[in-house]
Amino acid sequence: MNTIVTVQDAVTAFEPWMEPTDAELDAIEREMPAILADVDLIDAQIVTLDRTSTELDARRIRRAHRRVLAARRALANPSGSGEVA
């Protein structure tokens, strides 16, 4: 009986180049407020998928959308304090 042997490296093998660099991690950290604001907006939109949206839902979506815009503005204009309200 012949054994089957793969010639490729294991899929989960560790390679140093597979890990994010410090610069990439710093970029993710800078973008985290915008990422979280996007997640909040998506969560607010998901709530309205399976039911008729109410005025409260509409306000929640508008607030989440304003937070997304503020976070993206803060990313685009780093000269300010960098904080998102």
SULWONOR-V472901 format. One record per residue. RES is the residue in one letter. PHI is phi as a letter, one per 30 degrees, with the letter a starting at -180 (none if undefined). OMEGA is omega in whole degrees, 0 to 359 (none if undefined). D_FIRST is the distance of its C-alpha to the first C-alpha in Angstrom with 2 decimals. Layout:
RES	PHI	OMEGA	D_FIRST
RES	PHI	OMEGA	D_FIRST
//
This chain:
M	none	180	0.00
N	c	176	3.81
T	d	179	6.60
I	c	182	9.68
V	b	177	12.78
T	d	179	16.31
V	c	179	18.88
Q	c	175	21.84
D	d	177	23.69
A	d	183	23.49
V	d	184	26.03
T	c	181	28.02
A	d	180	28.11
F	d	173	31.67
E	b	181	33.48
P	e	182	37.21
W	d	180	38.00
M	d	182	36.68
E	d	177	39.52
P	d	179	42.96
T	d	177	45.58
D	d	179	48.85
A	d	178	50.67
E	d	178	48.41
L	d	177	48.90
D	d	179	52.65
A	d	178	52.71
I	d	179	50.99
E	d	178	53.53
R	d	183	56.39
E	d	185	55.14
M	e	177	54.46
P	e	179	57.90
A	d	179	57.29
I	d	180	53.79
L	d	177	55.17
A	d	176	58.08
D	d	179	55.72
V	d	178	53.79
D	d	178	57.12
L	d	179	58.14
I	d	177	54.92
D	d	179	55.31
A	d	179	58.89
Q	d	180	57.84
I	d	181	55.05
V	e	184	57.63
T	d	183	59.56
L	d	187	56.71
D	c	178	56.92
R	a	176	60.70
T	d	183	63.93
S	d	179	64.73
T	c	176	67.90
E	d	178	70.29
L	d	177	68.62
D	d	180	65.24
A	d	178	66.88
R	d	180	68.47
R	d	179	65.19
I	d	178	63.49
R	d	178	66.45
R	d	180	66.41
A	d	179	62.67
H	d	177	63.16
R	d	177	66.01
R	d	177	63.84
V	d	180	61.17
L	d	179	63.87
A	d	180	65.37
A	d	179	62.04
R	d	177	61.29
R	d	179	64.86
A	d	177	64.43
L	d	183	61.27
A	d	182	63.07
N	b	184	66.18
P	d	182	65.12
S	d	180	68.70
G	d	183	69.63
S	d	179	68.80
G	i	181	65.27
E	d	178	65.73
V	c	182	65.13
A	d	none	67.70
//
